[in-house]
Amino acid sequence: MRIYYFLFVLFLSFNACCFAQDSHFTQIQQIEESIETPNIPERTINVLDYGVKADDAKNDKPGFDKAIAALVKAGGGILKVPKGSYLLKGPIHLKSKINLHLEAGAVLNFSDTPSDYPLVATSWEGTFIYNYSPLIYAYQAEDLAITGSGKINGNGDGIWATYKIREEADKLASRKMNQQQTAVTSRRFGNGHFLRPQLVQFFDSKRILIEGVRFENSPFWCVHLLRSNNITIDGISYDSQNKNNDGIDLEYASNVVIKNVVFNNSDDNVAIKAGRDTEGRANAATPSERIVVRDCKFKGLHAIVIGSEMSAGVRDVYVYNNEAWGYLKRGVYFKTNSDRGGYIRNINISNNTFKRVEDAIFMTANYHGEGSGKHISKISKILLKNLYFDQAENFGIVLEGYPKQPISDIRLENIQITKAKNALTIRDTEGVQFKNIQIGEAAGTPSSVK
């Protein structure tokens, strides 16, 4: 059913205390209170004591590696990076019980020479592979932190940017390996291939804190938490405008709070994922779950995204008290197709304000028109409440299920979109409830017949 102008009476409240009365607030508190934070010794090592020169004139990677090795030998601690500009011809590999602390004025400048980045176990758009090391990377570690008020610059607008138009063959090869269940150890990319690395990736890790720092100019995704848990991201910021510069990607991640983040990146602000296709469905025991996103400022391509790689499932997500501070293509975006499988359920997005968008709310089970119908995703138990949009240049609300698997149990309450080209599109849905919805100018008292 398609309706192009859809008006109900509006009653809209953005008072946080109202949300506190919501039945979901208890679950949110439980998630935040259960998250374990890193246990890192107070011991401090200064990188300048290990041959590092804060002048951007020489390769500081050897000195960083020596300082990290010294911290590991000592049992962990704080790796202090004072004010200055540091050239790193290769990645920083963090280990357990280390806090990479960037003081005010500290800038990490990573090289954009692909051969500087060795092969490591990683993931690329939902498929496990071996590829160029992320620029800051940890694998099977615990008690990790990146803190301070310095900057991390991935220099992704040079050589790495040229890889975007050359990646298609490698991207398709990785997906074929996923679908054919090729042994992960045989999925080797890196030099001679064109899949760009993430700026920061923690893989198979736990008790993680990322706080205060600024991320700029990533080659690919900015911060990727992969098969990790007990994660706190607080007060970080972005200026990263290259292709596929997602702000935060959570993949097979659990027990996560993202708060007080200022986004300004040229792709998804927060993207919640859980693996792709055959491999993702095989990892259904580790969905992305128990995630809170609050008190953030959105600007970029899409604010909150679930999918499209979500084959292991996404559940128990709470997004509240956020606001846009600039343009977004889409505010709320759920995307999957009939080859993914998995599910999206128990999602609560409440008390969020947006400025101008192209599409306000868009849920689709037909992402890019892909899918054979063999593995249909289930989208259900979604609450969208107290959402305000200044303007939707294209679609107001789109709910698009799959004929054999409708989107179900969707509640939209207290939503205002002051202007939209196309107000409402609903296809293949069940149990959709509307309460206090306004799209376009509010209706007043009907005029009398003259």
Beta strands, then each sheet from edge to edge (+ up, - down):
strand 1: 2-3
strand 2: 44-46
strand 3: 55-59
strand 4: 77-81
strand 5: 84-88
strand 6: 92-93
strand 7: 98-102
strand 8: 106-110
strand 9: 119-124
strand 10: 127-132
strand 11: 136-139
strand 12: 142-148
strand 13: 151-153
strand 14: 200-203
strand 15: 206-211
strand 16: 214-216
strand 17: 223-226
strand 18: 229-234
strand 19: 237-239
strand 20: 248-251
strand 21: 254-259
strand 22: 270-273
strand 23: 288-294
strand 24: 297-298
strand 25: 302-307
strand 26: 314-324
strand 27: 328-335
strand 28: 343-364
strand 29: 378-400
strand 30: 407-417
strand 31: 420-427
strand 32: 429-439
sheet 1: 1+ 31- 29- 28- 26- 23- 21- 18- 15- 12- 7- 4- 2-
sheet 2: 1+ 31- 29- 30- 32-
sheet 3: 1+ 31- 29- 28- 27- 25- 22- 20- 17- 14- 11- 6-
sheet 4: 1+ 31- 29- 28- 26- 24-
sheet 5: 3+ 5+ 8+ 13+ 16+ 19+
sheet 6: 9+ 10-
end
